[in-house]
Amino acid sequence: MPQSGETRSTVQTLLTSRTSSVRSVLVDHVNCVLTNQYRQELGLSDNPSDQAAPAVTGRMTNDQVSVLVNGVDVPGAEVDTDPFLYGIGAEPAGGGVVTAVLPRNEPKLIRVQFTPRS
């Protein structure tokens, strides 16, 4: 089974304002990875200024998931509708938002969980 260091993924931790929801941060993160790593698949040119309309919207999130954060299951959100990526995120008890975006072709055996850096 691959270890987290062997998977091609991105993790984003943000200290956000109270108006930033897990859903909106997760959607932004998934769209950022899509635009930067899946340009050819999206039909974009190699020119970074060539931006596509967001491929993922808030309506594509599932808010009925739990995410392991610091050893505790907390309510979260996931994007499980994109053909290239899977995204998941949550709001830790101390505030902010954490998200992870993984390629869809990664094994289904990976369980995403968030812990603070030592």
Summary of the structure (lengths in Angstrom):
residues: 118
radius of gyration: 14.3
end to end distance: 24.2
largest distance: 42.5
contacts: 306
relative contact order: 0.26
helix: 19%
strand: 31%
